[in-house]
Amino acid sequence: MRKSISKTLALIVLLSSYLCADAQIEDIKKNSKENKNNKQSGTSFSSDDSSDDLGVGCIADAFSCCFNTGASMFFSLMVENHRSIINLLEKDPTVLSFEARANVAVGLQYSKHENYTYVNFLPGVRGNLGAFSTDFRFNILTEYADDFPDSFSSWEWLFLLNIEPVETFRLNFGSGVQYEKYSASYFNEHYIGFKFGLNKNKDYLDIDTRFSMDYATSAFPFFEAGVHYKKRIAAFDNVFMHISLGGMYQNYYQSQDIWALQGGLIVNVH
């Protein structure tokens, strides 16, 4: 397992050496502005009303995606799934828990200008209640050029369904809303993640991806995929602490690529 993780990280570093990151945040903002202008040109309401209506619409889409009208059969299956997950509580206490994450990612891009540095701040929290979870995260991509920062930030709120057939594997998927601060725009965001328990379920490997869509313009404002190994460093009666190390890839508006190494601290209260 350690060899496979090392190979994955090495591959990320190798790929990043072919990438050029020249003031990407400026280009991301340009694409964001262009997308918003395209949206406004195709609507008859004001920008302020547009943001509010889109925000409500995205949240509604999130709930309808997770809790679809197709209904009684799916609901009964989820009830059974919830009961089976709760039955794993002694083996995996995190199925009923609150989690706080302090993650930072450092960009690997080669730049034409050696003074460009990319740092992504990714604080977040997640609540787990058996078959259901909700996840909130800030995504603050920061570009430093000659020590002067420029940032492109958003927050994401997801509603997730969990499937955990055994205590060493968990699948979670769902939908939610992404708010892009620069353009004051809301987008529908989708998520899928896999968790593999290792070392008697003390450590785990996370593989996940998330992406947002602007249905008004058919744009993909954001895409992310990552692989992270999480090592338990402390265990108390009701608290687990993990350190996380891995790699991640982000893309903005199908144009700007960010490759990064990510690390952080995770505290789970159960």
KEKE-3310 file (N, C-alpha, C; in steps of 0.2 Angstrom, whole numbers, plus 5000, padded with zeros to 4 digits):
npx = (5004:5010:5019:5012:5005:5016:5020:5009:5010:5023:5020:5011:5020:5028:5019:5016:5027:5027:5018:5013:5012:5006:5002:4988:4977:4972:4968:4958:4949:4945:4939:4928:4921:4917:4909:4899:4894:4889:4879:4870:4867:4858:4847:4832:4832:4838:4856:4857:4845:4847:4858:4852:4841:4847:4854:4845:4839:4849:4851:4839:4840:4850:4844:4834:4842:4848:4837:4827:4812:4808:4806:4797:4802:4816:4818:4814:4825:4835:4833:4835:4848:4853:4850:4859:4871:4872:4872:4886:4892:4900:4911:4915:4916:4915:4903:4893:4896:4906:4917:4931:4942:4958:4966:4979:4985:4999:5005:5011:5015:5026:5032:5033:5038:5048:5044:5031:5019:5008:4996:4983:4970:4960:4950:4937:4922:4912:4897:4892:4879:4875:4868:4868:4876:4883:4893:4904:4914:4928:4936:4950:4960:4976:4987:5004:5014:5029:5028:5015:4999:4985:4969:4956:4941:4929:4914:4908:4894:4888:4876:4876:4874:4878:4885:4889:4895:4903:4914:4926:4925:4918:4906:4902:4891:4883:4875:4876:4878:4889:4897:4903:4914:4920:4912:4900:4891:4881:4882:4877:4884:4892:4897:4907:4914:4927:4931:4943:4947:4962:4975:4969:4958:4962:4969:4966:4962:4958:4948:4942:4931:4925:4913:4907:4893:4886:4871:4865:4874:4881:4893:4908:4912:4921:4932:4938:4949:4956:4968:4971:4980:4977:4983:4981:4985:4982:4971:4957:4944:4932:4937:4946:4962:4969:4983:4985:4990:4993:4989:4982:4971:4965:4954:4949:4935:4937:4950:4961:4973:4977:4989:4994:5002:4994:4991:4987:4977:4966:4952:4941:4926:4916)
npy = (4994:5006:5008:5009:5021:5030:5029:5035:5048:5051:5051:5062:5072:5071:5073:5086:5093:5096:5106:5123:5137:5152:5166:5161:5164:5176:5173:5164:5172:5180:5170:5167:5179:5181:5170:5173:5185:5179:5172:5182:5188:5180:5180:5188:5194:5204:5205:5204:5198:5186:5179:5176:5169:5158:5153:5148:5139:5130:5124:5118:5109:5101:5094:5088:5079:5071:5066:5060:5060:5048:5035:5029:5016:5018:5025:5016:5007:5015:5017:5004:5003:5013:5008:4997:5003:5010:4999:4996:5003:5000:4995:5005:5019:5032:5033:5040:5055:5071:5080:5090:5098:5104:5108:5111:5114:5114:5121:5112:5117:5121:5137:5151:5162:5163:5167:5165:5157:5144:5142:5133:5135:5124:5123:5114:5106:5091:5082:5067:5055:5041:5034:5047:5062:5078:5091:5104:5116:5128:5134:5141:5147:5153:5164:5168:5181:5188:5190:5196:5193:5185:5180:5167:5162:5151:5143:5128:5117:5102:5088:5072:5054:5039:5023:5009:4994:4986:4988:4993:4999:5013:5021:5037:5049:5062:5079:5097:5114:5126:5141:5154:5167:5178:5180:5181:5170:5156:5138:5121:5108:5092:5076:5062:5049:5038:5028:5018:5007:5005:4996:4989:4997:5009:5018:5026:5027:5039:5042:5054:5064:5080:5091:5106:5113:5124:5126:5136:5141:5130:5128:5121:5126:5121:5108:5094:5082:5069:5060:5053:5049:5045:5045:5039:5048:5050:5044:5045:5042:5048:5054:5055:5058:5063:5064:5070:5066:5068:5069:5081:5087:5101:5110:5124:5131:5123:5125:5131:5123:5115:5107:5099:5095:5089:5092:5090:5092:5082:5081:5070:5069:5059)
npz = (5000:5004:4994:4983:4986:4986:4973:4966:4971:4966:4952:4951:4954:4943:4932:4934:4931:4918:4917:4916:4926:4925:4932:4935:4943:4938:4926:4929:4935:4924:4916:4924:4925:4912:4911:4919:4913:4901:4906:4911:4899:4894:4902:4910:4922:4936:4941:4955:4959:4952:4958:4970:4967:4960:4970:4979:4970:4967:4980:4981:4970:4975:4986:4979:4971:4980:4988:4979:4970:4966:4975:4987:4987:4986:4998:5008:5006:5010:5023:5028:5025:5033:5046:5045:5045:5057:5065:5064:5073:5085:5079:5070:5076:5070:5062:5068:5070:5072:5062:5060:5049:5045:5031:5020:5004:4993:4978:4963:4952:4938:4934:4923:4929:4942:4955:4957:4968:4973:4985:4993:5004:5014:5024:5033:5038:5044:5046:5052:5051:5052:5038:5032:5028:5030:5023:5024:5016:5014:5000:4996:4985:4983:4976:4976:4971:4971:4984:4985:4988:4978:4977:4974:4979:4986:4994:4999:5001:5005:5003:5008:5004:5013:5010:5018:5018:5025:5040:5035:5023:5014:5005:4999:4992:4983:4982:4981:4985:4977:4981:4973:4976:4969:4958:4964:4962:4962:4960:4956:4964:4963:4971:4974:4984:4991:5004:5012:5025:5034:5042:5053:5054:5059:5051:5035:5018:5007:4992:4982:4972:4966:4957:4950:4941:4929:4924:4916:4907:4903:4908:4916:4931:4941:4945:4955:4960:4971:4981:4997:5011:5027:5043:5059:5074:5087:5099:5109:5121:5115:5104:5089:5081:5066:5054:5038:5021:5004:4987:4975:4962:4953:4943:4934:4926:4915:4910:4918:4927:4942:4951:4966:4982:4996:5014:5031:5046:5055:5065:5074:5082:5092)
capx = (5000:5014:5023:5007:5004:5022:5020:5004:5013:5028:5016:5008:5025:5030:5015:5016:5033:5025:5013:5015:5007:5008:4997:4982:4971:4970:4964:4952:4944:4943:4934:4922:4917:4915:4903:4893:4891:4885:4873:4866:4864:4852:4841:4829:4831:4845:4861:4856:4840:4849:4862:4848:4837:4851:4856:4839:4838:4855:4850:4834:4843:4854:4840:4831:4847:4849:4831:4823:4805:4807:4804:4796:4807:4823:4817:4815:4832:4840:4831:4838:4855:4855:4851:4865:4877:4871:4875:4893:4894:4905:4917:4917:4912:4914:4897:4890:4902:4907:4924:4934:4948:4962:4970:4983:4989:5004:5005:5018:5017:5032:5030:5038:5041:5050:5041:5024:5018:5001:4994:4976:4968:4954:4946:4931:4918:4908:4893:4890:4873:4873:4868:4868:4881:4883:4900:4905:4921:4930:4941:4954:4966:4980:4993:5009:5019:5033:5025:5009:4994:4979:4965:4950:4939:4922:4913:4904:4890:4886:4872:4878:4872:4883:4884:4895:4893:4908:4917:4932:4924:4912:4905:4897:4889:4878:4875:4875:4879:4895:4896:4910:4914:4922:4907:4894:4887:4879:4882:4876:4890:4891:4902:4908:4920:4928:4935:4946:4950:4968:4978:4963:4953:4965:4971:4962:4964:4952:4948:4936:4930:4919:4913:4901:4890:4882:4867:4863:4879:4884:4900:4910:4917:4926:4933:4943:4950:4961:4970:4974:4981:4976:4986:4979:4991:4980:4965:4954:4937:4928:4941:4952:4965:4973:4986:4983:4995:4991:4989:4975:4971:4959:4953:4944:4932:4940:4955:4966:4975:4981:4992:4996:5002:4990:4992:4983:4975:4958:4949:4934:4923:4911)
capy = (5000:5012:5008:5012:5028:5033:5029:5040:5055:5053:5052:5068:5077:5070:5077:5093:5096:5098:5111:5130:5141:5159:5170:5158:5167:5181:5170:5161:5177:5182:5165:5168:5185:5179:5165:5177:5189:5175:5170:5188:5190:5175:5180:5194:5197:5208:5201:5202:5193:5180:5176:5174:5163:5153:5150:5143:5133:5125:5120:5113:5103:5096:5090:5083:5074:5066:5063:5060:5059:5041:5038:5024:5010:5021:5027:5010:5004:5019:5016:4998:5005:5017:5003:4992:5007:5011:4992:4995:5009:4998:4994:5011:5025:5038:5033:5045:5059:5077:5080:5096:5097:5110:5106:5115:5111:5118:5119:5109:5119:5125:5144:5155:5167:5159:5170:5163:5151:5143:5138:5132:5133:5120:5121:5111:5102:5086:5079:5060:5053:5035:5034:5053:5067:5085:5093:5111:5117:5133:5133:5147:5146:5159:5165:5173:5184:5193:5191:5199:5188:5186:5174:5165:5158:5149:5139:5122:5114:5096:5084:5066:5048:5034:5016:5006:4987:4983:4994:4995:5002:5017:5025:5042:5052:5067:5085:5102:5120:5130:5149:5157:5174:5183:5182:5181:5165:5149:5133:5115:5104:5085:5073:5055:5048:5031:5027:5012:5007:5001:4995:4988:5003:5015:5023:5025:5030:5042:5044:5058:5069:5084:5096:5110:5114:5130:5124:5141:5142:5123:5128:5118:5131:5118:5101:5092:5075:5069:5054:5055:5044:5048:5041:5041:5050:5050:5041:5045:5039:5050:5059:5053:5063:5060:5068:5068:5068:5066:5074:5083:5091:5105:5113:5129:5133:5118:5129:5132:5116:5116:5101:5101:5091:5092:5089:5093:5088:5080:5079:5067:5068:5054)
capz = (5000:5004:4988:4978:4987:4984:4965:4964:4972:4961:4946:4951:4953:4936:4927:4936:4928:4911:4917:4917:4929:4924:4934:4933:4946:4934:4920:4932:4936:4918:4914:4929:4923:4905:4912:4922:4907:4896:4910:4911:4893:4892:4907:4910:4929:4938:4944:4962:4959:4949:4962:4975:4964:4958:4976:4981:4965:4968:4986:4979:4966:4979:4990:4974:4969:4986:4990:4973:4970:4964:4981:4992:4987:4988:5005:5012:5005:5014:5030:5030:5025:5039:5051:5045:5046:5064:5068:5064:5077:5089:5075:5067:5079:5066:5058:5071:5072:5069:5060:5058:5045:5043:5026:5015:4998:4990:4971:4961:4945:4936:4932:4919:4934:4948:4961:4958:4972:4974:4991:4993:5010:5013:5030:5032:5043:5041:5051:5050:5055:5049:5031:5030:5030:5027:5022:5022:5015:5010:4995:4995:4981:4984:4972:4978:4966:4974:4991:4985:4987:4975:4979:4971:4984:4986:4999:4996:5006:5001:5007:5006:5007:5014:5010:5022:5019:5031:5043:5032:5016:5014:4999:5000:4986:4984:4978:4985:4982:4978:4980:4970:4979:4964:4953:4968:4959:4965:4956:4958:4965:4964:4975:4976:4988:4993:5010:5013:5031:5034:5049:5058:5053:5062:5046:5030:5011:5004:4985:4981:4967:4966:4952:4949:4934:4928:4919:4912:4902:4901:4910:4922:4935:4946:4946:4959:4962:4976:4984:5003:5016:5034:5048:5066:5078:5094:5100:5116:5122:5110:5099:5085:5077:5060:5049:5031:5016:4998:4981:4972:4955:4952:4936:4934:4920:4910:4907:4922:4930:4948:4954:4972:4987:5002:5020:5036:5053:5055:5072:5074:5089:5091)
cpx = (5004:5018:5018:5006:5010:5023:5015:5007:5019:5025:5014:5014:5028:5026:5015:5022:5032:5020:5016:5010:5009:5002:4990:4976:4968:4966:4958:4946:4941:4937:4927:4918:4914:4908:4897:4890:4887:4879:4868:4863:4859:4847:4838:4828:4838:4850:4860:4851:4842:4853:4857:4844:4841:4853:4851:4838:4843:4854:4844:4836:4847:4850:4836:4835:4847:4843:4826:4816:4803:4807:4803:4801:4814:4823:4818:4822:4836:4839:4835:4846:4857:4855:4857:4871:4877:4874:4882:4896:4900:4912:4920:4913:4911:4907:4892:4895:4902:4915:4926:4941:4952:4968:4973:4986:4993:5005:5012:5019:5023:5029:5035:5041:5042:5046:5034:5024:5011:5000:4986:4974:4961:4952:4939:4928:4914:4904:4891:4884:4871:4873:4868:4873:4880:4890:4900:4912:4923:4936:4945:4960:4970:4986:4998:5014:5023:5030:5018:5003:4988:4975:4959:4947:4931:4921:4908:4900:4886:4881:4873:4874:4878:4881:4890:4893:4897:4911:4923:4931:4918:4912:4900:4897:4884:4879:4875:4876:4886:4894:4903:4910:4915:4916:4900:4889:4887:4879:4880:4882:4889:4898:4902:4914:4921:4933:4937:4949:4956:4970:4973:4959:4956:4967:4966:4964:4957:4953:4942:4937:4924:4919:4907:4899:4886:4877:4864:4867:4882:4891:4902:4915:4922:4926:4939:4943:4956:4962:4973:4975:4981:4978:4984:4985:4989:4973:4963:4947:4933:4931:4946:4955:4970:4977:4985:4989:4993:4992:4982:4976:4964:4959:4947:4942:4936:4946:4961:4967:4979:4983:4995:4997:4998:4992:4988:4981:4968:4957:4942:4932:4917:4908)
cpy = (5006:5013:5011:5019:5032:5034:5034:5047:5056:5054:5059:5073:5077:5074:5084:5097:5098:5104:5118:5134:5148:5163:5167:5161:5172:5178:5166:5166:5180:5177:5166:5174:5184:5175:5169:5182:5185:5173:5176:5189:5185:5175:5187:5197:5200:5203:5199:5197:5186:5176:5173:5168:5157:5149:5145:5137:5128:5121:5115:5107:5098:5091:5085:5078:5069:5062:5064:5058:5051:5036:5032:5019:5012:5023:5021:5007:5009:5018:5009:4999:5009:5013:4999:4996:5008:5004:4992:5000:5006:4997:5000:5017:5031:5038:5038:5050:5066:5078:5087:5095:5104:5107:5112:5112:5116:5116:5117:5112:5123:5132:5147:5160:5163:5161:5168:5157:5150:5139:5138:5130:5130:5118:5118:5107:5097:5083:5072:5058:5046:5035:5041:5058:5073:5088:5100:5113:5124:5131:5139:5146:5153:5159:5170:5175:5190:5195:5195:5194:5190:5180:5173:5160:5156:5145:5134:5119:5108:5092:5077:5060:5043:5027:5013:4998:4983:4989:4996:4998:5007:5021:5031:5047:5057:5073:5091:5109:5123:5137:5151:5165:5179:5185:5182:5176:5159:5144:5126:5111:5097:5082:5066:5054:5041:5031:5020:5011:5002:5000:4994:4994:5009:5020:5022:5029:5033:5044:5048:5063:5074:5089:5100:5111:5121:5128:5129:5142:5135:5123:5123:5122:5128:5111:5099:5085:5074:5062:5056:5049:5047:5043:5044:5042:5050:5047:5041:5042:5041:5055:5055:5059:5060:5066:5065:5070:5065:5071:5075:5087:5095:5108:5118:5131:5129:5121:5129:5126:5118:5109:5103:5095:5094:5088:5093:5089:5087:5078:5077:5066:5064:5051)
cpz = (5000:4998:4983:4979:4985:4976:4963:4965:4967:4954:4945:4950:4946:4931:4928:4932:4921:4911:4918:4920:4929:4926:4933:4937:4942:4928:4923:4933:4929:4915:4918:4927:4916:4906:4914:4917:4902:4900:4910:4905:4891:4897:4907:4917:4930:4941:4951:4963:4957:4954:4968:4973:4963:4965:4979:4977:4966:4974:4985:4975:4970:4983:4985:4972:4974:4988:4985:4974:4969:4970:4986:4992:4989:4995:5009:5012:5010:5021:5032:5030:5031:5045:5051:5047:5054:5068:5068:5069:5082:5085:5072:5070:5075:5062:5061:5074:5069:5068:5058:5054:5044:5038:5022:5010:4995:4982:4968:4954:4944:4933:4928:4924:4940:4955:4962:4962:4973:4980:4991:5000:5010:5020:5029:5038:5040:5047:5048:5054:5051:5042:5028:5032:5027:5028:5020:5022:5012:5006:4993:4991:4981:4980:4974:4973:4969:4981:4991:4983:4982:4976:4975:4976:4983:4992:4996:5002:5002:5006:5004:5008:5007:5013:5013:5023:5024:5034:5040:5025:5017:5008:5000:4993:4987:4980:4983:4981:4983:4977:4978:4972:4974:4960:4957:4964:4962:4959:4959:4958:4966:4967:4975:4979:4990:4999:5012:5020:5031:5041:5054:5059:5057:5057:5040:5024:5009:4997:4984:4975:4968:4960:4952:4942:4935:4922:4914:4906:4900:4903:4916:4926:4939:4945:4951:4960:4966:4979:4991:5008:5023:5039:5055:5070:5085:5094:5108:5116:5116:5105:5095:5081:5072:5057:5042:5026:5010:4992:4978:4966:4955:4945:4937:4927:4914:4906:4912:4927:4936:4951:4960:4977:4993:5008:5025:5042:5053:5063:5072:5081:5088:5097)
residu = (MET:ARG:LYS:SER:ILE:SER:LYS:THR:LEU:ALA:LEU:ILE:VAL:LEU:LEU:SER:SER:TYR:LEU:CYS:ALA:ASP:ALA:GLN:ILE:GLU:ASP:ILE:LYS:LYS:ASN:SER:LYS:GLU:ASN:LYS:ASN:ASN:LYS:GLN:SER:GLY:THR:SER:PHE:SER:SER:ASP:ASP:SER:SER:ASP:ASP:LEU:GLY:VAL:GLY:CYS:ILE:ALA:ASP:ALA:PHE:SER:CYS:CYS:PHE:ASN:THR:GLY:ALA:SER:MET:PHE:PHE:SER:LEU:MET:VAL:GLU:ASN:HIS:ARG:SER:ILE:ILE:ASN:LEU:LEU:GLU:LYS:ASP:PRO:THR:VAL:LEU:SER:PHE:GLU:ALA:ARG:ALA:ASN:VAL:ALA:VAL:GLY:LEU:GLN:TYR:SER:LYS:HIS:GLU:ASN:TYR:THR:TYR:VAL:ASN:PHE:LEU:PRO:GLY:VAL:ARG:GLY:ASN:LEU:GLY:ALA:PHE:SER:THR:ASP:PHE:ARG:PHE:ASN:ILE:LEU:THR:GLU:TYR:ALA:ASP:ASP:PHE:PRO:ASP:SER:PHE:SER:SER:TRP:GLU:TRP:LEU:PHE:LEU:LEU:ASN:ILE:GLU:PRO:VAL:GLU:THR:PHE:ARG:LEU:ASN:PHE:GLY:SER:GLY:VAL:GLN:TYR:GLU:LYS:TYR:SER:ALA:SER:TYR:PHE:ASN:GLU:HIS:TYR:ILE:GLY:PHE:LYS:PHE:GLY:LEU:ASN:LYS:ASN:LYS:ASP:TYR:LEU:ASP:ILE:ASP:THR:ARG:PHE:SER:MET:ASP:TYR:ALA:THR:SER:ALA:PHE:PRO:PHE:PHE:GLU:ALA:GLY:VAL:HIS:TYR:LYS:LYS:ARG:ILE:ALA:ALA:PHE:ASP:ASN:VAL:PHE:MET:HIS:ILE:SER:LEU:GLY:GLY:MET:TYR:GLN:ASN:TYR:TYR:GLN:SER:GLN:ASP:ILE:TRP:ALA:LEU:GLN:GLY:GLY:LEU:ILE:VAL:ASN:VAL:HIS)
# end
